[in-house]
């Protein structure tokens, strides 16, 4: 992978959001969950489709804080428009584990 300058990294806007709503997304090619994430008054609520069905249940997601890239262009995922990339890392089996702050931090806070 090519090196990235610090200025290039700063162009990626990663913020803390709070999931306000989650729904199953059975129409997705791979099992997924539709998320509505509040990124605070500056950015507002954004939608995302996340392949997180192995470790997360729809009913447990509202209220959870997550990290997401808020300045990528929207992307059509089936019939659903995903507006933000919620971040995760693979576990030992390659299944997505969400990146979350380990302390109670304000919604909308930018990663630095």
Beta strands, then each sheet from edge to edge (+ up, - down):
strand 1: 14-25
strand 2: 32-38
strand 3: 45-50
strand 4: 65-69
strand 5: 75-77
strand 6: 80-82
strand 7: 85-86
strand 8: 88-90
strand 9: 96-98
sheet 1: 3+ 2- 1+ 4- 7+
sheet 2: 5+ 6-
sheet 3: 8+ 9-
end
